[in-house]
């Protein structure tokens, strides 16, 4: 993928967004577009940024993710390929990269800031980001385990959402929507490419695994487990907040 081709493809990807926004502003709202020059400059920067991001992903992150998966499944690290416990470096790497990419996710930061503002400071920015990152780390590590042992994806997903439903019933109602949204914002421009590369690389490196069947699915884990971790974080926060006054009173 060369630079010019990437810029052209990205331009056509961004164009529908521009047409919808400008179309609604002019045709539906019938309002003048204020600060048009600044908006145009902003769209140009978005176009350039996305093009460079896509090029960087293709040139660096995707190959690096596959390379790491291949190296971590080599004989140097794996003594007994038939034993799932021998792949502990894969689990550690998956959890680490899941945590790190989630912390770096700009969309998660935006949601955390808004949640802090709307909740009047009850939901802290960093604890929420860490809770989501822990959920992603656990999810990616468990998803890597699934690829290694070859267990069908739907067993994990069905079980996971059953747990989410139980948590949803007991969780504070004002936090449920945020928890579900937290699962969505983790799968964005930073996290998805690296996780996808890890899954495809891992499934391609392990004998008997199909990249098409086993390589995909890590993103589903990355979306599911933050829902659990955020609801657990809020429930624990409420529990300790209730317990603290009782302790002081005693």
C-alpha positions in Angstrom: 0.0 0.0 0.0 1.7 3.2 -1.2 1.2 6.7 0.2 -0.7 8.2 -2.7 -3.1 5.2 -2.9 -3.7 5.4 0.9 -4.5 9.1 0.7 -7.0 8.6 -2.2 -8.7 5.7 -0.4 -9.0 7.7 2.8 -10.4 10.7 1.0 -13.3 8.6 -0.3 -13.8 7.1 3.2 -14.0 10.5 4.8 -16.2 12.1 2.1 -19.5 10.5 3.2 -19.1 12.0 6.6 -18.5 15.5 5.1 -21.5 15.1 2.8 -23.8 14.0 5.7 -22.7 16.8 8.0 -22.8 19.6 5.4 -26.0 18.2 3.8 -27.9 18.3 7.1 -26.6 21.7 8.0 -27.6 23.2 4.6 -30.5 21.2 3.4 -32.3 20.2 6.6 -31.4 22.8 9.2 -31.0 25.5 6.6 -28.3 27.2 8.6 -25.2 28.9 7.5 -22.0 27.0 8.3 -20.0 29.1 10.7 -16.2 29.1 10.8 -16.1 27.3 7.5 -12.4 27.8 7.0 -11.6 26.3 10.3 -13.9 23.3 9.6 -12.3 22.7 6.2 -8.8 22.8 7.7 -10.0 20.4 10.4 -11.3 17.9 7.8 -8.1 18.1 5.9 -6.1 17.3 9.1 -8.5 14.4 9.8 -8.0 13.1 6.3 -4.2 13.4 6.5 -4.1 11.9 10.0 -6.3 8.9 9.1 -4.2 8.2 5.9 -1.0 8.3 7.9 -2.5 6.1 10.6 -3.7 3.5 8.2 -0.3 3.5 6.4 1.5 3.1 9.8 -0.8 0.2 10.8 -0.1 -1.6 7.5 3.7 -1.0 7.6 4.3 -1.5 11.3 1.7 -2.6 13.7 0.1 -5.5 11.8 3.5 -7.1 10.8 4.8 -6.5 14.4 1.8 -8.2 16.0 2.1 -11.2 13.7 5.9 -11.3 14.3 5.5 -11.2 18.1 2.9 -14.0 18.0 5.2 -16.1 15.9 8.2 -15.5 18.1 6.3 -16.2 21.3 5.1 -19.5 20.0 8.6 -20.6 18.9 10.4 -23.6 20.5 12.6 -21.1 22.5 9.6 -20.1 24.5 7.3 -23.1 24.2 8.7 -26.3 25.7 5.6 -28.4 25.4 3.3 -27.3 22.6 0.6 -29.7 23.7 0.3 -28.1 27.1 -1.7 -24.8 27.2 0.1 -23.7 30.3 3.4 -23.6 28.3 2.1 -20.6 26.4 2.2 -18.3 29.5 4.3 -15.7 27.7 1.5 -15.4 25.2 -1.0 -14.7 28.0 1.3 -12.2 29.6 1.9 -10.4 26.3 -1.8 -10.4 25.4 -2.8 -9.0 28.7 0.0 -6.4 28.6 -0.7 -5.2 25.1 -4.5 -5.1 25.8 -3.9 -3.0 28.9 -1.4 -0.6 27.2 -3.5 0.0 24.0 -6.6 0.6 26.0 -5.0 3.2 28.2 -3.7 4.9 25.0 -7.2 4.8 23.5 -8.4 8.5 22.9 -12.0 7.5 22.7 -11.9 5.9 26.1 -10.3 9.1 27.5 -13.2 11.2 26.0 -15.8 8.9 27.6 -14.1 8.9 30.9 -13.9 12.7 31.0 -17.6 13.0 30.1 -18.6 10.4 32.7 -16.6 12.3 35.4 -18.4 15.5 34.5 -21.9 14.0 34.3 -21.5 12.0 37.6 -20.3 15.1 39.5 -16.9 13.5 40.1 -18.2 10.2 41.5 -16.7 8.3 38.5 -13.0 9.1 38.5 -11.2 9.4 35.1 -8.2 7.3 35.8 -9.9 4.5 37.8 -12.5 4.1 35.0 -9.7 3.9 32.4 -7.8 1.4 34.5 -11.0 -0.7 35.0 -11.7 -0.8 31.3 -8.0 -1.6 30.6 -8.1 -4.5 33.1 -11.2 -5.8 31.4 -9.5 -5.7 28.0 -6.3 -7.3 29.4 -8.3 -10.2 30.8 -10.4 -10.5 27.7 -7.4 -10.6 25.3 -5.5 -13.0 27.5 -8.6 -15.4 27.7 -9.1 -15.0 24.0 -5.5 -16.0 23.3 -6.1 -19.0 25.5 -9.1 -19.9 23.4 -7.1 -19.8 20.2 -4.4 -22.0 21.7 -6.7 -24.7 23.1 -9.2 -24.5 20.1 -12.4 -24.1 22.1 -15.2 -22.6 20.0 -15.8 -18.9 20.5 -19.5 -19.1 21.3 -18.9 -20.9 24.5 -17.0 -18.0 25.9 -19.2 -15.3 24.5 -22.5 -16.9 25.7 -21.1 -17.5 29.2 -19.7 -14.0 29.3 -22.9 -12.3 28.4 -24.8 -14.4 30.9 -22.4 -13.0 33.5 -23.0 -9.5 32.1 -26.8 -10.0 32.4 -26.5 -11.0 36.0 -24.2 -8.0 36.7 -26.7 -5.7 34.9 -29.5 -6.8 37.2 -27.6 -5.9 40.3 -25.6 -2.9 39.1 -26.7 0.7 39.7 -29.0 1.6 36.9 -27.2 4.9 36.2 -23.9 3.0 35.4 -25.2 0.3 33.1 -25.2 2.3 29.9 -21.7 3.6 30.6 -20.5 0.1 31.2 -21.9 -1.1 27.9 -20.4 1.9 26.1 -17.1 1.2 27.7 -17.0 -2.1 25.9 -17.5 -0.3 22.6 -15.0 2.5 22.9 -12.2 0.1 23.6 -12.4 -1.3 20.1 -11.2 1.8 18.3 -8.3 3.0 16.2 -5.5 2.1 18.6 -6.7 -1.2 20.0 -8.3 -3.0 17.1 -5.3 -3.2 14.7 -2.9 -4.6 17.3 -5.4 -7.1 18.7 -6.4 -8.2 15.2 -2.8 -8.7 14.3 -2.2 -10.7 17.4 -5.1 -13.0 16.8 -4.2 -13.6 13.2 -0.6 -14.1 14.0 -1.3 -16.4 16.8 -3.7 -18.6 14.9 -1.3 -18.8 12.0 1.6 -19.8 14.2 -0.2 -22.6 16.1 -0.6 -25.9 14.2 -4.2 -26.9 13.5 -5.6 -23.4 13.9 -7.3 -21.5 11.0 -6.8 -17.7 10.8 -10.3 -17.4 9.5 -12.0 -19.4 12.2 -9.7 -18.9 15.1 -7.8 -15.7 14.2 -10.9 -13.5 14.6 -12.8 -13.1 17.9 -10.3 -11.3 20.1 -12.1 -8.0 19.5 -15.3 -9.6 20.8 -13.4 -10.4 24.1 -12.0 -6.9 24.2 -15.6 -5.5 23.9 -17.2 -8.0 26.4 -14.9 -8.0 29.4 -14.7 -4.2 30.0 -18.5 -4.3 30.5 -17.9 -6.7 33.4 -14.9 -4.8 34.8 -16.6 -1.4 34.7 -19.7 -2.6 36.5 -17.5 -4.4 39.0 -15.5 -1.2 39.6 -18.7 0.9 40.3 -20.2 -1.8 42.5 -17.0 -2.1 44.5 -16.8 1.7 44.7 -20.3 1.9 46.1 -19.7 -0.9 48.5 -16.6 0.8 50.0 -18.3 4.2 50.1 -21.1 2.7 52.1 -18.7 0.8 54.4 -16.5 3.8 55.2 -19.1 5.9 57.1 -20.1 2.8 59.1 -16.5 2.3 60.1 -16.1 5.9 61.2 -19.3 5.7 63.1 -18.1 2.6 65.0 
